[in-house]
Amino acid sequence: MNIPREYGGVTMALTNDYKACRVYDLHPHNRRLGPFIVTQSTIAPDDPQQQEQIYLLRRDGVWVSLFSPLVQEESDRCLFCFGTLGEIVQLLQNLPPAAQVEQASVPPEKMAQWQQAVAQAGGPLAFIEERVRQWRQAV
């Protein structure tokens, strides 16, 4: 069972298991219309500092860190948005159990800024929820 770290649990490795994912609806008024994003909060297995990161599922089934410069690009946002919950379910059902992760090179100073923002928000889940509120307002 994956109990969130803020509740005293251990963060599991990144996976394509739907039970480890969290889905957010970005529609500003009706939470059933989408677009939707899929996230996971986890620790990369090769991270020597074992720092928790938030990953977004891309439409091609690849997970990308929220700290990735690609995620920050306005034009690339659609790569992470799904039109329906059915699309998400179908994608996750067709993915192998082992997650494919695209590692992005992030300058240390940028990573430090993002980590500080996550800490100020109250943790990874609070940070992504704030981002979702911002995205809803921008729609």
Secondary structure, 3 states (H helix, E strand, C coil): CCCCHHHCCCCCCCECCHHHCEEEECCCCCCCCCCEEEEEEEECCCCCCCCEEEEEECCCCEEEECCCHHHHCHHHHHHHCECCHHHHHHHHHHCCCECEEECCCCCHHHHHHHHHHHHHHCCHHHHHHHHHHHHHHHC
